[in-house]
């Protein structure tokens, strides 16, 4: 009897060993099998996916076999290891083991979205909505609702996002990308604020951001940004109105069709710096680091006026007579290829056409949404003054 029990035990151990060996062989074979694909394919792993679900999906699509043994392998070797959501690049000749290595490293396919200096928030939202790789969660929301969704309820959105190229994986939401751009702007602005000139006329970083947006829209010539900021700061110190055309255009919204008239310059809007004293109530566009730096470190000088040459650069003048002469030379005798800003070297795929009218400031512009800027004493500008930069 005892010998029978020992024999059964030995037999059971042998069978168990054979079973384990067979299982190990099946798992090894399953791991080393090449993916059944003939060209590169992307594997989309949605949020919340599990290894079991992913293996079964691949087996159903005919990409792999033996999903059962792969699930057994994962359970006993990689239990608790998540699969990062996103897309994975599957190449011909790649084995299942190679694909699992991608999962373990979280090596997902990345895409990019470029937000461009000078864009307004309407254009930012349009770029996000156009990208089919971004999860759309903001459609139908007002600008105020969008700001609340990204955790900044009550803030006016214009100019609050940093223009840059952002990397993301498929399935990242538009709100997540906006949050990244918002945080990046805060980071850059805070750093530049710490190194500002001692005599800049701003009581808070937000005022510098507003000034930076005027600089951003007035020139794309790097060496001119500080000069433009210097003109604006000196005019503010003298109580002169800033009289910058981009604020008029922004205030007109979608009523601007590409031509600015003298009637527009006299039209009262919250943004028309030919009418209001000091800074407009909010930024008028997204700004890059260079414009922020210029606003916080304006170049010293004596010029109070500037006018576009037509090649993207400007002529700076100290007095009204010199300015009017420059206006007659460069504005009244415009060349055929006249430009108020430099021609772009490259045009991002998501950038708007150069001649596209600037959209309305925001679909949600209730007066209570606008930040309050401390009033500044202002004397009227000289009556004969011509526009600084007619677009």
C-alpha positions as CSV (number, residue, x, y, z in Angstrom):
1,X,0.0,0.0,0.0
2,X,2.8,2.3,0.9
3,X,4.6,1.5,-2.3
4,X,1.5,2.3,-4.3
5,X,1.2,5.7,-2.6
6,X,4.8,6.5,-3.3
7,X,4.4,5.4,-6.9
8,X,1.3,7.6,-7.3
9,X,3.2,10.5,-5.8
10,X,6.1,10.0,-8.1
11,X,3.8,9.7,-11.0
12,X,2.0,12.9,-10.0
13,X,5.3,14.8,-9.6
14,X,6.4,13.6,-13.1
15,X,3.1,14.7,-14.6
16,X,3.3,18.0,-12.8
17,X,6.8,18.5,-14.1
18,X,5.7,17.6,-17.6
19,X,2.8,20.0,-17.3
20,X,5.0,22.8,-16.1
21,X,7.5,22.1,-18.8
22,X,4.8,22.1,-21.4
23,X,3.3,25.3,-20.0
24,X,6.7,27.0,-20.0
25,X,7.3,25.9,-23.6
26,X,3.8,27.2,-24.6
27,X,4.5,30.5,-22.9
28,X,7.9,30.8,-24.5
29,X,6.5,30.0,-27.9
30,X,3.7,32.5,-27.4
31,X,6.2,35.2,-26.3
32,X,8.6,34.6,-29.2
33,X,6.0,34.4,-31.9
34,X,6.3,37.2,-34.5
35,X,3.3,39.6,-34.9
36,X,1.2,38.6,-37.9
37,X,1.5,41.9,-39.7
38,X,3.1,42.8,-43.1
39,X,3.6,46.5,-42.5
40,X,3.8,49.0,-39.7
41,X,0.6,49.2,-37.6
42,X,-0.4,51.3,-34.6
43,X,-1.9,49.5,-31.6
44,X,-4.4,51.8,-29.8
45,X,-4.6,51.1,-26.1
46,X,-7.5,53.1,-24.7
47,X,-7.6,54.4,-21.1
48,X,-8.5,51.7,-18.7
49,X,-7.4,48.9,-20.9
50,X,-6.1,45.7,-19.2
51,X,-3.4,43.2,-20.5
52,X,-6.1,40.5,-20.7
53,X,-8.4,42.7,-22.9
54,X,-5.5,43.8,-25.1
55,X,-4.2,40.2,-25.7
56,X,-7.7,39.1,-26.6
57,X,-8.2,42.0,-28.9
58,X,-5.0,41.2,-30.7
59,X,-5.9,37.6,-31.0
60,X,-9.4,38.5,-32.4
61,X,-7.7,40.7,-35.0
62,X,-5.4,37.8,-36.0
63,X,-2.2,39.6,-34.9
64,X,-1.2,37.0,-32.3
65,X,-2.1,33.5,-31.2
66,X,-2.2,31.8,-27.8
67,X,-3.6,34.8,-25.9
68,X,-4.4,32.4,-23.0
69,X,-0.7,31.6,-22.4
70,X,0.2,35.3,-22.6
71,X,-2.3,36.1,-20.0
72,X,-0.9,33.4,-17.8
73,X,2.6,34.8,-18.3
74,X,1.5,38.3,-17.4
75,X,-0.4,37.1,-14.3
76,X,2.6,35.3,-12.8
77,X,5.4,37.7,-14.0
78,X,4.0,41.1,-14.4
79,X,1.0,41.2,-12.0
80,X,0.2,44.8,-11.1
81,X,2.1,46.3,-14.1
82,X,-0.2,48.7,-15.9
83,X,-0.3,49.3,-19.6
84,X,0.0,53.0,-20.4
85,X,-2.8,54.2,-22.6
86,X,-1.8,55.5,-26.1
87,X,-0.6,54.1,-29.4
88,X,2.2,51.6,-29.8
89,X,4.1,51.1,-33.0
90,X,4.1,47.5,-34.2
91,X,6.7,46.6,-36.8
92,X,6.9,43.5,-39.1
93,X,9.2,41.0,-37.5
94,X,8.5,42.2,-34.0
95,X,7.8,39.5,-31.5
96,X,5.1,39.6,-28.8
97,X,7.9,39.8,-26.3
98,X,9.2,43.0,-28.1
99,X,5.7,44.5,-28.0
100,X,5.5,43.7,-24.2
101,X,8.8,45.5,-23.8
102,X,7.2,48.6,-25.4
103,X,4.3,48.4,-22.9
104,X,6.6,48.0,-19.9
105,X,8.6,51.1,-21.0
106,X,5.4,53.1,-21.9
107,X,6.9,53.8,-25.3
108,X,3.8,55.3,-26.8
109,X,3.7,57.2,-30.1
110,X,3.8,61.0,-29.5
111,X,2.2,63.7,-31.6
112,X,2.7,67.5,-31.5
113,X,0.5,70.5,-31.5
114,X,1.9,74.0,-32.1
115,X,0.3,77.1,-30.6
116,X,1.6,80.2,-32.4
117,X,2.7,83.5,-30.9
118,X,0.1,86.2,-31.7
119,X,-2.9,83.8,-31.8
120,X,-5.9,84.8,-29.8
121,X,-7.9,82.3,-27.7
122,X,-10.5,81.8,-30.5
123,X,-7.6,80.5,-32.7
124,X,-6.2,78.3,-29.9
125,X,-9.6,76.6,-29.5
126,X,-9.9,76.2,-33.3
127,X,-6.5,74.5,-33.5
128,X,-7.4,72.1,-30.6
129,X,-10.8,71.2,-32.1
130,X,-9.2,70.5,-35.5
131,X,-6.7,67.9,-34.2
132,X,-8.4,64.5,-34.5
133,X,-5.8,62.9,-32.2
134,X,-6.9,65.1,-29.3
135,X,-9.8,63.9,-27.2
136,X,-12.5,66.6,-27.6
137,X,-14.1,67.6,-24.2
138,X,-14.6,71.4,-24.7
139,X,-16.9,71.5,-27.6
140,X,-20.0,73.6,-26.9
141,X,-18.5,75.2,-23.7
142,X,-18.1,78.9,-23.3
143,X,-14.7,80.4,-22.7
144,X,-15.6,80.8,-19.0
145,X,-16.6,77.2,-18.8
146,X,-13.3,76.2,-20.4
147,X,-11.4,78.1,-17.8
148,X,-13.4,76.5,-15.0
149,X,-12.8,73.1,-16.5
150,X,-9.0,73.5,-16.4
151,X,-9.2,74.8,-12.8
152,X,-9.0,78.5,-13.3
153,X,-12.6,79.7,-12.9
154,X,-13.1,83.4,-13.2
155,X,-10.0,84.1,-15.2
156,X,-10.3,85.7,-18.6
157,X,-8.6,83.3,-21.1
158,X,-7.0,85.7,-23.6
159,X,-3.2,85.6,-23.4
160,X,-3.1,83.1,-20.6
161,X,-1.5,80.3,-22.6
162,X,2.1,79.9,-23.7
163,X,2.8,79.5,-27.5
164,X,5.0,76.4,-28.0
165,X,5.0,73.0,-29.6
166,X,3.4,70.5,-27.2
167,X,3.9,66.8,-27.3
168,X,1.0,64.5,-26.5
169,X,-0.3,61.0,-26.9
170,X,-3.5,60.0,-28.6
171,X,-6.3,60.3,-26.2
172,X,-4.9,63.3,-24.3
173,X,-7.8,65.7,-23.9
174,X,-7.9,69.3,-25.1
175,X,-8.4,70.4,-21.5
176,X,-5.2,68.6,-20.5
177,X,-3.2,70.4,-23.3
178,X,-4.6,73.7,-22.3
179,X,-3.7,73.1,-18.7
180,X,-0.1,72.4,-19.8
181,X,0.0,75.6,-21.9
182,X,-1.5,77.6,-19.0
183,X,1.0,76.3,-16.5
184,X,3.9,76.9,-18.9
185,X,2.9,80.6,-19.3
186,X,2.7,81.0,-15.5
187,X,6.2,79.5,-15.2
188,X,7.7,81.7,-17.9
189,X,6.0,84.9,-16.7
190,X,7.0,84.3,-13.0
191,X,10.7,83.8,-14.0
192,X,10.8,86.9,-16.2
193,X,9.0,89.0,-13.5
194,X,11.8,88.1,-11.1
195,X,14.5,89.6,-13.4
196,X,12.4,92.7,-14.5
197,X,13.9,96.2,-14.6
198,X,13.4,98.2,-11.4
199,X,11.5,101.1,-13.0
200,X,8.9,99.2,-15.1
201,X,5.4,100.7,-14.5
202,X,3.5,97.5,-13.6
203,X,2.1,96.6,-10.2
204,X,1.6,93.0,-11.1
205,X,2.8,90.4,-13.7
206,X,-0.6,90.5,-15.4
207,X,-0.1,94.1,-16.5
208,X,3.3,93.1,-18.0
209,X,1.5,90.3,-19.8
210,X,-0.9,92.8,-21.3
211,X,2.0,95.0,-22.5
212,X,3.8,91.9,-23.9
213,X,0.8,91.2,-26.0
214,X,0.9,94.6,-27.6
215,X,4.6,94.2,-28.3
216,X,3.9,90.7,-29.7
217,X,1.3,92.1,-32.2
218,X,3.3,95.1,-33.2
219,X,6.6,93.5,-34.3
220,X,8.1,90.1,-35.1
221,X,11.6,91.6,-35.4
222,X,13.5,90.4,-32.3
223,X,15.7,93.5,-31.9
224,X,12.7,95.8,-32.0
225,X,10.7,94.3,-29.2
226,X,12.5,96.2,-26.5
227,X,12.3,99.4,-28.5
228,X,8.5,99.0,-29.0
229,X,8.1,98.4,-25.2
230,X,10.3,101.4,-24.5
231,X,8.0,103.7,-26.6
232,X,4.9,102.4,-24.8
233,X,6.4,102.8,-21.4
234,X,7.5,106.3,-22.1
235,X,4.1,107.3,-23.5
236,X,2.5,105.9,-20.3
237,X,4.9,107.9,-18.2
238,X,3.9,111.1,-20.1
239,X,0.2,110.4,-19.9
240,X,0.0,109.8,-23.6
241,X,-2.4,107.2,-25.0
242,X,-0.7,104.2,-26.4
243,X,-2.4,104.4,-29.8
244,X,-1.5,101.0,-31.1
245,X,-3.5,99.5,-34.0
246,X,-3.7,95.9,-32.9
247,X,-5.8,96.9,-29.9
248,X,-8.3,98.5,-32.2
249,X,-8.4,95.5,-34.4
250,X,-8.9,93.2,-31.4
251,X,-11.7,95.3,-30.1
252,X,-13.5,95.2,-33.5
253,X,-13.4,91.4,-33.4
254,X,-14.9,89.8,-36.5
255,X,-16.0,93.2,-37.8
256,X,-12.4,93.7,-38.8
257,X,-12.0,92.8,-42.5
258,X,-8.4,93.6,-43.1
259,X,-8.6,97.4,-43.5
260,X,-8.4,99.8,-40.6
261,X,-10.1,103.2,-41.0
262,X,-9.9,106.5,-39.1
263,X,-13.5,105.8,-38.0
264,X,-12.3,102.6,-36.4
265,X,-9.6,104.6,-34.5
266,X,-12.3,106.8,-33.0
267,X,-14.7,104.0,-32.1
268,X,-14.9,103.5,-28.4
269,X,-14.3,99.9,-27.3
270,X,-12.7,98.6,-24.1
271,X,-9.6,97.8,-26.1
272,X,-9.2,100.9,-28.4
273,X,-6.0,102.6,-27.1
274,X,-6.7,105.6,-29.2
275,X,-9.7,106.2,-26.9
276,X,-8.9,104.6,-23.5
277,X,-6.0,105.7,-21.3
278,X,-3.2,103.3,-20.5
279,X,-3.3,99.5,-21.1
280,X,-6.3,97.6,-22.4
281,X,-8.1,95.5,-19.8
282,X,-6.6,92.1,-21.0
283,X,-3.9,90.8,-23.3
284,X,-4.9,90.7,-26.9
285,X,-2.9,87.6,-27.9
286,X,-0.6,84.8,-26.8
287,X,3.0,86.0,-26.2
288,X,6.4,84.3,-26.4
289,X,9.1,84.7,-23.9
290,X,10.9,87.4,-25.9
291,X,7.9,89.7,-25.8
292,X,7.5,89.1,-22.1
293,X,11.2,89.9,-21.6
294,X,10.9,93.1,-23.7
295,X,7.8,94.3,-21.7
296,X,9.7,93.8,-18.5
297,X,13.0,95.2,-19.8
298,X,12.1,98.0,-22.1
299,X,15.0,99.7,-24.0
300,X,15.9,103.2,-22.8
301,X,15.6,106.0,-25.3
302,X,13.7,109.1,-26.3
303,X,11.4,107.9,-29.1
304,X,7.7,108.3,-28.7
305,X,6.4,107.2,-32.1
306,X,7.0,104.4,-34.6
307,X,5.7,103.5,-38.0
308,X,6.0,100.4,-40.1
309,X,8.5,100.6,-43.0
310,X,6.7,97.9,-45.0
311,X,9.4,95.2,-44.7
312,X,8.4,94.2,-41.1
313,X,10.6,96.7,-39.4
314,X,9.8,100.2,-38.0
315,X,11.0,103.7,-38.0
316,X,11.2,105.3,-34.5
317,X,10.8,109.0,-34.0
318,X,11.3,111.3,-31.0
319,X,8.8,114.0,-32.0
320,X,5.6,114.4,-34.0
321,X,7.1,116.2,-37.0
322,X,9.6,113.4,-37.6
323,X,6.9,110.8,-37.1
324,X,4.6,112.5,-39.6
325,X,7.4,112.6,-42.1
326,X,8.0,108.9,-41.7
327,X,4.2,108.3,-42.1
328,X,4.3,110.2,-45.4
329,X,7.3,108.2,-46.6
330,X,6.3,104.7,-45.6
331,X,2.5,104.8,-45.2
332,X,1.2,107.1,-47.9
333,X,3.6,105.6,-50.6
334,X,3.2,102.0,-49.8
335,X,5.2,99.5,-51.8
336,X,3.4,96.6,-53.5
337,X,4.8,94.0,-51.1
338,X,4.1,96.1,-48.0
339,X,4.0,94.2,-44.7
340,X,3.6,95.6,-41.2
341,X,5.4,92.5,-39.8
342,X,8.0,90.1,-41.2
343,X,7.0,87.3,-43.5
344,X,7.0,84.0,-41.6
345,X,9.9,81.7,-42.4
346,X,7.6,78.7,-42.0
347,X,3.9,78.4,-41.5
348,X,2.9,75.7,-39.0
349,X,0.2,73.3,-40.3
350,X,-2.2,74.6,-37.7
351,X,-1.5,78.3,-38.3
352,X,-4.2,80.5,-39.8
353,X,-3.8,82.1,-43.2
354,X,-1.9,85.3,-43.1
355,X,-4.7,87.4,-44.4
356,X,-7.4,85.8,-42.3
357,X,-9.4,88.3,-40.3
358,X,-8.8,88.1,-36.6
359,X,-11.8,86.4,-34.9
360,X,-13.8,87.9,-32.1
361,X,-12.1,88.2,-28.8
362,X,-14.2,85.5,-27.3
363,X,-17.7,84.1,-27.5
364,X,-18.1,85.0,-23.9
365,X,-17.2,88.6,-23.2
366,X,-19.5,89.6,-20.4
367,X,-18.2,92.8,-18.8
368,X,-17.9,91.2,-15.4
369,X,-15.4,88.7,-17.0
370,X,-12.8,91.4,-17.8
371,X,-10.1,92.0,-15.2
372,X,-10.0,95.4,-13.7
373,X,-6.8,97.4,-14.4
374,X,-5.9,100.3,-12.1
375,X,-6.8,103.6,-13.8
376,X,-3.9,105.7,-15.0
377,X,-3.8,109.5,-15.4
378,X,-3.8,110.3,-19.1
379,X,-3.4,113.5,-21.1
380,X,-4.8,113.5,-24.7
381,X,-2.3,112.7,-27.4
382,X,-1.3,115.5,-29.9
383,X,-4.2,116.2,-32.2
384,X,-2.2,115.8,-35.4
385,X,-0.7,112.5,-34.4
386,X,-1.0,109.8,-37.1
387,X,-1.4,106.1,-36.3
388,X,1.7,104.3,-35.0
389,X,1.4,101.3,-37.2
390,X,-1.4,101.1,-39.7
391,X,-1.9,97.4,-40.6
